[in-house]
Every structure is written in C-alpha cells, then in structure tokens.
Amino acid sequence: MTATTAETGDRVRDLAVAQLSSVEICAGAGGQALGLEQAGFAHQGLVELDADACQTLRRNRGAQWTVIRADLAKVDGRAFAHADLLSGGVPCPPFSVAGKQLGSQDERDLFPQALRLIEQASPRAVLLENVPGLAARRFDGYRTQILQRLYVLGYQAWWDLVHASEHGVPQLRPRFVLVAIRPPWAARFTWPGRSGLPVTVGQTLGDLMGSRGWPGASAWSRRAGRIAPTIVGGSTRHGGPDLGPTRARQAWKDLGVDGRGIADQAPGPGHLDGQLPRLTIRMVARLQGFPDTWEFSGSKTAAYRQVGNAFPPPVARALGTAIAAALSGHHARPLSAGQQALRPSS
C-alpha cells in the first residue's frame, strides 16, 4: 500500500524533521515557505525584493521568520552555510510565453544567481520551481547547463513536471521543479505521489460566495464543478488584477466567473440575476492553497500579483516532505524514466 503525503509527513515529523533548516530566495508571498514549514523546515531567512511581499511575510510570520529585503545579486550565500535546504521560485517571465521566453537573454533570469548562492551556501538539498515553459525543447541546453553545474557542485539533480491538482489544489497549475540533493541522501529521494483528488472550484469557494447572502451561491457552486484554470499573477511590467488573457477568461466564464477583474467583496443579496460574480483576493488565495488566515499586503493589484505568482503551499509541503524524508534517512522508490536527471557516468 502506498502511503499518502500526509502519512509520510507525519512519520517525518515524528523523526524531528523540524530541526531541518532552510533558506528561501525569491520568497514572494510565502507560498513555498509556508508549505516547507508545514513539512517541518525551519527557515533561517527569506530573501525577497518586493516591498509589499516582504510586508506580507512579516505580517504573517514576523515573529518566526527572518525576512530579508534585498536584491538577490547582493546576497552572500555564505551567511546561510548551515542550511539543509535552499529553495525558491526564481522569476518565470524568462521562460513563459507571456514573457516572450527569452531565457538566459532576459535580465530577469535569476538561475545564475541561484547557482552562485548554492555554491556559497552548500546546502544538502535544493528545491527550485518555475513555469512548465522551461521544459520546452528550446531550453534543453539551458537545463542541461544547470544540471551540469549542480553535478560539479556535488549534487544529483532532477527536473520534473509537478501538477498542483494532484496535491489537493483545485487548479490546473503544472510547475517545472528542480530538486538537487547531495550524496548519500540523493539515493533516498523519491518524488511525492498523488495525494488525493482535487476538489472543485464550487466546493472550494461555495461558502465564500454565499458569505454575504447571495441567493445564487448554491447554484453557482454546482456550475463551478471543475478545477480552475491556471491563475496568472502577471509581472511588475504588465498584468493587473484580473484572471488572465482572453482564453483564460473564457475558461473562467464556463465556471460561472467574470474574469475581467477582482472584486472587493463577495456578491450580496442585490447581485443581479445573470451577472457572473468576480472572485475576491481571498477566493483566489484559497484556490492557490493558502489558508484563510494568510493576509496579503499592498494594493489590490499588488496583493493579487503576490497570490497569482505564488507556489501553492500544499505542493511545497508535498515536495518538502519528500526531501525531508531523504535527508532523514528514508529509502525511496526509483525515479521514473520521465524524470530528467544527471548522474555520474559509469
């Protein structure tokens, strides 16, 4: 019988995994950091440049997390030399269609800085996530360069496509994930398995839609009987508080949602018949897997951008649990042939 992610997480925490430490780069609103905390990692520091995102981190975990507002290029990784894990979500525009997929030619590409920090901090494990566009054939050489650099630094590394919907997140959100671990712990790593079927948008948001007395909430919940399309946060260069481009808005419309903007509050008793409701920041955050207690700082646009660009905490928890199991001595299943790895030649 295959253990669930939750069961594995319970066993790992029983082995005092809370003693494992991590440092997070490009921390954003804390989605990945929160999931890793749930997996048992204690954060030595979270590095983020955006002022609103830093305020979000301090607002929610100011007493527990050390938040460092800094340009990643000016961070010295030697300050985190004793961390077990270096994690982060380096900017995705260099590899996204919206960002024109300029890759290493894009000034926003921070993989070189991440590799520099890995070399300086020398953690036992690395977890970096990005958009699935990085898996495109045009970036084959770039991915190989990253793997080769990690191998030189003493890591065994893998790329894999991870689907948020396989970890309880009600959203079509594939992410391309890099895991790198030093021997001997690398031999024990296994990618997390599916942790249950996702709930639908209606099941996830029904109570929020009806929280102000909208009489159409129940019917709306039944209509929204699928998972959501990918929530897109945009960038500081473009993108506002709406649910994405034309095709994405049509998918939201099919779910009974007006994707042309973000509402300040849920629909009330006076909501017009036939008028599609818009989601609130809280609703979008719940679709990303954030708890309702997680608060976001800044304007509506800034808050939505933080939510939309976040790595869903449940996915981070699943990956963190798998990494913690490897670092704590559990044996793993073999990697599948579809998971790209760089191994020493025999």
C-alpha positions as CSV (number, residue, x, y, z in Angstrom):
1,M,0.0,0.0,0.0
2,T,1.3,3.4,-1.0
3,A,1.5,5.9,1.9
4,T,-0.3,9.3,1.4
5,T,1.7,12.5,1.5
6,A,0.0,13.3,4.9
7,E,1.0,10.0,6.4
8,T,4.6,10.4,5.1
9,G,4.7,13.9,6.6
10,D,3.5,12.6,9.9
11,R,6.3,10.0,10.0
12,V,8.9,12.5,9.0
13,R,7.8,15.0,11.7
14,D,7.9,12.1,14.2
15,L,11.7,11.9,13.4
16,A,12.2,15.5,14.5
17,V,12.5,16.9,11.0
18,A,11.7,20.3,12.5
19,Q,15.4,20.5,13.1
20,L,16.0,20.7,9.4
21,S,16.7,24.3,8.3
22,S,16.1,26.1,5.0
23,V,16.7,29.4,3.3
24,E,14.3,30.7,0.7
25,I,15.1,33.0,-2.2
26,C,12.5,35.0,-4.3
27,A,10.1,34.2,-1.4
28,G,7.2,36.2,-2.7
29,A,4.1,36.0,-0.6
30,G,5.4,32.9,1.2
31,G,3.5,30.0,-0.5
32,Q,6.5,27.8,-0.8
33,A,7.9,28.8,2.6
34,L,4.6,28.0,4.2
35,G,4.4,24.6,2.6
36,L,8.0,23.8,3.7
37,E,7.2,25.0,7.2
38,Q,4.3,22.5,7.2
39,A,6.8,19.8,6.1
40,G,8.9,20.6,9.1
41,F,11.6,23.0,7.9
42,A,12.6,26.0,10.0
43,H,13.6,29.0,7.9
44,Q,16.9,30.7,8.6
45,G,16.0,33.5,6.2
46,L,13.7,34.5,3.3
47,V,15.0,36.8,0.6
48,E,12.6,38.9,-1.4
49,L,13.0,42.3,-3.2
50,D,9.3,43.4,-3.5
51,A,8.3,45.6,-0.6
52,D,4.7,44.5,-0.5
53,A,5.6,40.8,-0.5
54,C,8.1,41.4,2.3
55,Q,5.4,43.1,4.3
56,T,3.1,40.1,3.7
57,L,5.8,37.7,5.0
58,R,6.3,39.9,8.1
59,R,2.6,40.3,8.7
60,N,2.1,36.5,8.8
61,R,5.3,35.2,10.3
62,G,7.2,38.2,11.5
63,A,8.0,36.6,14.9
64,Q,9.2,33.3,13.3
65,W,10.8,34.2,10.0
66,T,13.8,36.4,9.2
67,V,12.7,38.4,6.2
68,I,15.5,40.0,4.2
69,R,14.5,42.6,1.6
70,A,17.4,42.6,-0.9
71,D,18.5,42.2,-4.5
72,L,19.5,38.6,-4.9
73,A,22.7,39.6,-6.6
74,K,23.8,41.4,-3.4
75,V,23.1,38.4,-1.1
76,D,26.1,36.4,0.2
77,G,25.2,32.8,0.4
78,R,27.9,32.1,3.0
79,A,25.6,33.6,5.6
80,F,23.4,30.5,5.2
81,A,26.2,28.0,5.1
82,H,24.5,25.7,7.6
83,A,21.1,25.4,5.9
84,D,19.9,22.0,4.9
85,L,17.8,23.2,2.0
86,L,17.9,26.2,-0.4
87,S,14.6,26.7,-2.0
88,G,12.8,29.3,-4.1
89,G,10.8,30.3,-7.1
90,V,13.1,32.2,-9.5
91,P,11.2,34.6,-11.8
92,C,9.2,32.8,-14.5
93,P,8.9,35.5,-17.3
94,P,12.2,34.4,-19.0
95,F,10.6,31.1,-19.7
96,S,6.9,31.9,-20.0
97,V,5.0,32.7,-23.2
98,A,3.8,36.0,-21.8
99,G,7.4,36.9,-21.0
100,K,8.5,36.1,-24.6
101,Q,10.7,33.1,-23.5
102,L,14.0,34.9,-23.8
103,G,15.6,32.6,-21.3
104,S,19.2,33.4,-20.4
105,Q,18.9,36.6,-22.5
106,D,16.3,38.0,-20.1
107,E,17.6,40.3,-17.4
108,R,15.1,38.7,-15.0
109,D,16.7,35.3,-15.3
110,L,18.0,34.6,-11.8
111,F,19.1,31.0,-12.2
112,P,22.8,32.2,-12.3
113,Q,22.3,33.9,-9.0
114,A,20.6,30.9,-7.5
115,L,23.6,28.7,-8.6
116,R,26.0,31.2,-7.1
117,L,24.1,31.0,-3.8
118,I,24.0,27.2,-3.9
119,E,27.8,27.2,-4.3
120,Q,28.3,29.6,-1.5
121,A,25.8,28.1,1.0
122,S,26.4,24.4,0.0
123,P,23.1,23.1,1.4
124,R,22.4,19.4,1.4
125,A,19.4,19.9,-0.9
126,V,17.9,22.4,-3.4
127,L,14.3,23.0,-4.5
128,L,13.6,25.5,-7.3
129,E,10.3,25.8,-9.2
130,N,9.4,27.6,-12.4
131,V,6.8,27.6,-15.2
132,P,6.4,24.5,-17.5
133,G,7.7,26.6,-20.4
134,L,11.2,25.9,-19.0
135,A,10.6,22.3,-20.1
136,A,10.3,23.3,-23.8
137,R,12.8,21.9,-26.3
138,R,14.3,25.3,-26.9
139,F,15.6,25.3,-23.3
140,D,17.1,21.8,-23.4
141,G,20.7,23.2,-23.5
142,Y,20.0,25.7,-20.7
143,R,18.5,22.9,-18.4
144,T,21.5,20.7,-19.1
145,Q,23.9,23.5,-18.2
146,I,22.1,23.9,-14.8
147,L,22.3,20.2,-14.2
148,Q,26.0,20.0,-15.2
149,R,26.8,22.9,-12.8
150,L,25.0,21.2,-10.0
151,Y,26.8,18.0,-10.7
152,V,30.2,19.9,-10.5
153,L,29.0,21.3,-7.1
154,G,28.4,17.8,-5.9
155,Y,24.7,17.2,-6.4
156,Q,22.5,14.7,-8.1
157,A,19.7,16.7,-9.7
158,W,16.3,16.1,-11.4
159,W,13.7,18.1,-13.3
160,D,10.1,17.0,-13.2
161,L,6.7,18.4,-14.1
162,V,4.5,18.6,-10.9
163,H,0.8,19.1,-11.1
164,A,-0.8,21.1,-8.3
165,S,-4.1,19.4,-8.9
166,E,-2.5,16.1,-7.8
167,H,-1.9,17.6,-4.4
168,G,-5.3,18.8,-3.5
169,V,-5.1,22.2,-5.2
170,P,-8.3,22.9,-7.2
171,Q,-6.4,24.4,-10.1
172,L,-4.7,23.4,-13.4
173,R,-1.3,24.5,-12.3
174,P,1.7,22.5,-13.6
175,R,5.1,23.6,-12.4
176,F,8.5,22.6,-13.6
177,V,10.5,21.7,-10.5
178,L,14.2,21.1,-9.9
179,V,15.4,19.0,-7.0
180,A,19.1,18.6,-6.3
181,I,20.5,16.6,-3.3
182,R,24.0,15.6,-2.3
183,P,25.1,12.0,-1.7
184,P,24.4,9.9,0.2
185,W,20.9,11.5,0.7
186,A,20.2,11.7,-3.0
187,A,19.8,7.9,-3.3
188,R,16.9,8.1,-0.8
189,F,14.9,10.8,-2.7
190,T,11.6,10.0,-4.4
191,W,9.1,12.4,-6.0
192,P,5.9,12.6,-4.0
193,G,2.9,10.6,-5.2
194,R,-0.6,11.9,-5.8
195,S,-2.1,13.0,-2.5
196,G,-5.8,12.7,-3.5
197,L,-8.3,14.0,-6.0
198,P,-8.7,17.8,-6.1
199,V,-11.9,19.4,-5.0
200,T,-13.8,21.6,-7.5
201,V,-13.9,25.4,-7.6
202,G,-17.5,25.3,-6.4
203,Q,-16.7,23.1,-3.4
204,T,-13.7,25.3,-2.6
205,L,-15.4,28.7,-2.8
206,G,-19.1,28.0,-2.2
207,D,-19.1,29.2,1.4
208,L,-17.2,32.4,0.4
209,M,-19.6,33.1,-2.5
210,G,-22.5,32.8,-0.1
211,S,-20.9,34.7,2.8
212,R,-22.9,37.9,2.1
213,G,-26.2,36.3,1.4
214,W,-26.1,35.9,-2.4
215,P,-29.1,33.6,-3.1
216,G,-27.4,32.2,-6.3
217,A,-24.4,30.8,-4.4
218,S,-25.6,27.2,-4.3
219,A,-26.5,27.1,-8.0
220,W,-23.1,28.8,-8.8
221,S,-21.3,26.1,-6.7
222,R,-22.9,23.4,-8.8
223,R,-22.0,25.1,-12.0
224,A,-18.4,25.5,-10.9
225,G,-17.9,21.8,-10.9
226,R,-14.3,21.6,-12.2
227,I,-10.9,22.7,-11.2
228,A,-9.8,26.2,-12.1
229,P,-7.5,27.2,-15.0
230,T,-4.1,28.4,-14.1
231,I,-4.2,31.6,-12.0
232,V,-1.8,34.1,-13.6
233,G,-0.3,36.9,-11.4
234,G,1.4,38.9,-14.1
235,S,4.6,40.9,-13.5
236,T,5.6,44.4,-12.4
237,R,5.9,45.3,-16.1
238,H,2.4,44.3,-17.1
239,G,-0.6,42.5,-15.7
240,G,-3.3,43.8,-13.4
241,P,-6.0,42.4,-11.0
242,D,-7.8,40.1,-13.5
243,L,-7.8,36.4,-14.2
244,G,-5.7,36.4,-17.3
245,P,-5.9,36.7,-21.1
246,T,-8.9,36.0,-23.3
247,R,-8.7,32.2,-23.4
248,A,-8.3,32.0,-19.6
249,R,-11.3,34.4,-19.1
250,Q,-13.4,32.1,-21.3
251,A,-12.5,29.1,-19.1
252,W,-13.5,31.2,-16.0
253,K,-16.7,32.2,-17.7
254,D,-17.5,28.5,-18.2
255,L,-17.2,28.1,-14.5
256,G,-19.5,31.0,-13.9
257,V,-16.9,33.6,-13.0
258,D,-16.3,37.0,-14.6
259,G,-12.5,37.0,-15.1
260,R,-12.2,40.6,-16.2
261,G,-11.4,41.9,-12.7
262,I,-11.1,41.1,-9.0
263,A,-14.0,42.0,-6.6
264,D,-13.6,43.8,-3.3
265,Q,-16.2,41.6,-1.7
266,A,-18.4,38.6,-2.4
267,P,-21.7,39.1,-4.1
268,G,-24.6,40.1,-1.9
269,P,-28.4,39.8,-1.9
270,G,-28.6,42.5,-4.6
271,H,-26.4,40.8,-7.1
272,L,-28.2,40.9,-10.5
273,D,-29.6,37.7,-11.9
274,G,-27.5,36.5,-14.9
275,Q,-24.5,38.6,-13.9
276,L,-21.4,36.5,-13.2
277,P,-19.7,37.1,-9.9
278,R,-16.0,38.0,-9.7
279,L,-13.5,36.4,-7.3
280,T,-12.0,38.3,-4.4
281,I,-8.4,38.1,-3.3
282,R,-9.4,35.7,-0.6
283,M,-11.1,33.4,-3.0
284,V,-8.1,33.4,-5.4
285,A,-5.8,32.7,-2.4
286,R,-7.9,29.8,-1.4
287,L,-7.7,28.4,-4.9
288,Q,-3.9,28.6,-4.5
289,G,-4.0,26.6,-1.3
290,F,-3.4,29.4,1.1
291,P,-5.2,29.2,4.5
292,D,-7.8,31.9,5.1
293,T,-5.7,33.3,7.9
294,W,-2.9,34.3,5.5
295,E,-3.1,38.1,4.8
296,F,-1.7,39.9,1.9
297,S,-0.2,43.5,1.9
298,G,-0.3,46.2,-0.6
299,S,-2.9,47.4,-3.2
300,K,-5.4,45.1,-4.8
301,T,-3.1,44.7,-7.8
302,A,0.0,44.1,-5.6
303,A,-1.9,41.6,-3.5
304,Y,-3.3,39.7,-6.5
305,R,0.1,39.6,-8.1
306,Q,1.5,38.0,-4.9
307,V,-1.2,35.4,-4.9
308,G,-1.1,34.7,-8.6
309,N,2.7,34.2,-8.6
310,A,2.8,32.0,-5.5
311,F,3.8,28.4,-5.4
312,P,0.8,26.6,-3.8
313,P,1.6,25.6,-0.2
314,P,0.2,22.1,-0.5
315,V,2.5,21.3,-3.4
316,A,5.5,22.8,-1.5
317,R,4.5,20.7,1.5
318,A,4.5,17.5,-0.6
319,L,7.9,18.2,-2.1
320,G,9.3,19.3,1.2
321,T,8.1,16.2,2.9
322,A,9.8,14.1,0.2
323,I,13.1,16.0,0.6
324,A,12.9,15.8,4.4
325,A,12.4,12.0,4.1
326,A,15.5,11.7,2.0
327,L,17.6,13.9,4.4
328,S,16.3,12.0,7.4
329,G,17.2,8.6,6.2
330,H,14.1,7.1,4.5
331,H,14.6,5.0,1.4
332,A,12.8,6.0,-1.8
333,R,11.3,4.4,-4.8
334,P,13.3,4.5,-8.1
335,L,12.8,7.6,-10.3
336,S,10.7,7.1,-13.4
337,A,12.2,7.3,-16.8
338,G,10.3,10.5,-17.4
339,Q,12.2,12.4,-14.7
340,Q,15.3,14.0,-16.2
341,A,18.4,13.5,-14.1
342,L,22.1,14.0,-14.4
343,R,24.0,11.0,-12.9
344,P,27.8,10.2,-12.9
345,S,28.7,8.1,-15.9
346,S,29.9,4.6,-15.0
